[in-house]
Amino acid sequence: MIDADHWQFYVQDIDPYDAWIDEHAMDPDLAPAGWTHEAVYVHRIGVEPHSISVGTARDDVVESLITVHASAPTTDPAAEHIVETDLEVPTGQLTMSSPGTDPADGPSLTVPAEGCPVNDLRHAG
């Protein structure tokens, strides 16, 4: 369960992400949290280095499942919306947070460092 404050939550390797954002936060060519027009209206995920922003259907606590695969997973033909992306996790530590949740207070997950993409992220709501 994660608080999807402002209809979003983040899955991040926080230390490399913070280092990247320190350098790029003021870049006017980059959409905040990866929220490009296509990310908002088509994919419902924003992608930045070491970070995925997940758009949700409500501003509330949502149930989410993160699965790490060594190779591309099979897809359910009945699925209504599938989005895949890779996420570099050089420290092997994923944190989940939102605009209202400090990463230190949110759930975390240890994953294989590097070379193992998070490419299946599902949430209800």
C-alpha positions in Angstrom: 0.0 0.0 0.0 1.3 3.5 -0.9 -0.2 6.9 -0.5 -0.7 8.2 -4.0 -0.7 11.8 -3.0 -1.7 14.2 -5.9 -2.6 11.1 -7.9 0.9 9.7 -8.1 3.7 7.8 -6.4 7.3 7.2 -7.2 9.5 4.2 -7.4 13.1 5.3 -7.2 16.7 4.4 -6.5 16.8 7.5 -4.3 20.6 8.2 -4.0 21.4 8.1 -7.7 18.1 9.9 -8.4 18.9 12.7 -6.0 22.4 13.1 -7.5 20.8 13.3 -11.0 18.1 15.8 -9.9 20.7 18.0 -8.2 22.3 18.5 -11.6 19.1 18.6 -13.8 16.3 20.0 -11.6 16.3 23.4 -13.2 16.6 22.2 -16.8 13.6 23.8 -18.7 13.7 21.1 -21.3 12.8 18.4 -18.8 9.3 17.7 -17.6 9.0 17.6 -13.8 9.0 13.9 -12.6 9.0 12.8 -16.3 5.4 14.0 -16.7 5.4 14.8 -20.4 2.1 15.2 -22.2 2.3 11.6 -23.5 3.2 10.3 -20.0 0.1 11.9 -18.5 -2.4 11.1 -21.1 -1.2 7.8 -22.7 1.2 5.9 -20.5 0.3 7.2 -17.0 4.0 6.8 -16.0 6.7 9.5 -16.0 10.3 8.3 -16.4 13.5 9.9 -15.3 16.9 8.3 -14.6 16.5 6.1 -11.5 12.8 7.0 -11.1 9.4 6.1 -12.3 6.4 8.3 -11.4 3.2 6.3 -11.5 -0.1 8.0 -12.2 -3.1 6.7 -10.2 -6.9 7.0 -10.6 -7.3 8.6 -7.1 -5.6 10.7 -4.5 -5.6 8.0 -1.8 -3.8 5.0 -0.6 -3.5 2.5 -3.4 -2.5 -1.2 -3.6 0.5 -1.8 -5.7 2.6 -4.8 -6.8 6.2 -4.5 -8.0 7.7 -7.5 -9.6 11.4 -7.7 -10.8 12.0 -10.0 -13.8 15.3 -11.3 -15.2 13.7 -11.2 -18.7 10.6 -9.7 -20.3 7.5 -11.0 -18.6 4.5 -12.5 -20.5 1.5 -10.2 -20.8 -2.1 -11.0 -20.1 -4.0 -10.7 -23.3 -7.1 -9.4 -21.4 -5.1 -6.5 -19.8 -6.5 -3.1 -20.6 -3.4 -1.1 -20.1 0.2 -2.3 -20.1 3.2 0.0 -19.9 6.8 -1.3 -19.7 10.0 0.6 -18.8 13.4 -0.2 -17.5 14.7 1.3 -14.3 18.4 1.5 -13.4 18.9 0.6 -9.8 22.6 0.8 -9.2 22.4 0.6 -5.4 19.9 -2.3 -5.4 17.5 -0.4 -3.2 14.1 0.8 -4.4 12.0 3.2 -2.4 8.4 4.1 -2.9 7.1 7.5 -2.0 4.8 10.3 -3.1 4.7 14.1 -2.9 3.3 13.7 0.6 5.5 10.8 1.7 9.2 11.1 2.5 11.2 8.3 0.8 12.6 7.4 4.3 9.1 6.8 5.5 7.7 4.8 2.5 8.1 1.1 1.7 11.4 -0.1 0.3 12.5 -3.2 -1.7 15.9 -4.7 -2.2 16.4 -5.8 -5.8 19.4 -7.0 -7.8 21.7 -4.0 -8.6 22.1 -3.1 -12.2 21.2 -5.3 -15.2 17.8 -6.4 -13.8 15.0 -4.1 -15.0 11.8 -3.4 -13.2 9.5 -3.9 -16.1 6.2 -5.0 -14.5 4.6 -2.5 -12.2 0.9 -3.0 -11.5 -1.4 -1.1 -9.2 -5.0 -1.0 -8.6 -6.4 2.4 -8.7 
